[in-house]
Amino acid sequence: MGRRKSIEVEGFGHGATPIPAASRIGNLIASGGIAGIDTASGKISGDLEAQVVAMFANLRRIVEAGGGSTEDIIKVTIWVRDRGARAVIDPHWTRMFPDAHSRPARHTLVYQLPDPMLVQCDFLAVLE
């Protein structure tokens, strides 16, 4: 077994592709794309608010499955279809990262995501 460990999360995956939710080497976790998938149904909701809630819940589940917490996240990249999505994302962002002096870096990009996806993210975390 190599030093890289695949991180799998029940109910979250990349369909039939052989891609883990994230990978860990040592104290570093890097995720793949994290969409707003409802893990109970395996579907992406058509509503931006529901997708954002599910995306952040999936982010938390993935970093925790890798042995970390949201406190270990140092960078999040978010892709949105519409620049106006930031108004929906920001309240959830500040709930997940409430300390304004200890938030991860974030880059939000407008991108033509495939239907029905309205938002997607990935993250980088460094565990203590």
Residue, then its C-alpha position, 0 to 999 in steps of 0.5 A: m500500500g502506498r503512502r497516499k490514502s483514498i478517502e471515501v464517504e458513504g453516499f458521496g461519490h463521482g458516479a461510475t468513475p474511479i475517483p475518491a472524494a479526497s486523498r490524504i498524504g501525511n497531514l495533507i488532504a486534497s478533495g475532488g469536486i464537491a457538489g451539492i449532492d443529497t447523500a440520502s437520494g444521491k441526487i443534486s437538488g435544483d435549488l441553489e440554497a439546497q445545493v449550497v447546504a448540501m455542498f458544505a455538509n459534504l465538505r465537512r463529512i469529507v474532511e472528517a472522514g480524512g481525520g480532520s475538521t473544518e478548522d484544518i481547511i486552509k483553502v476552498t475554491i468554489w465554482v458557481r454558474d452565477r456571480g449572484a450565488r455569493a449572496v447565498i454562499d456567504p451566510h453558510w460560509t460564515r456559519m462554517f467558519p465563524d471566526a473572521h480571523s481564522r477563515p480559510a482562503r477562498h476563491t470563487l469562480v464563475y463557470q458553466l457547471p453541468d446541469p443541474m449543478l449550480v455550485q461546486c467546491d474543492f478544498l485543501a486541508v492541513l491536519e495538526 
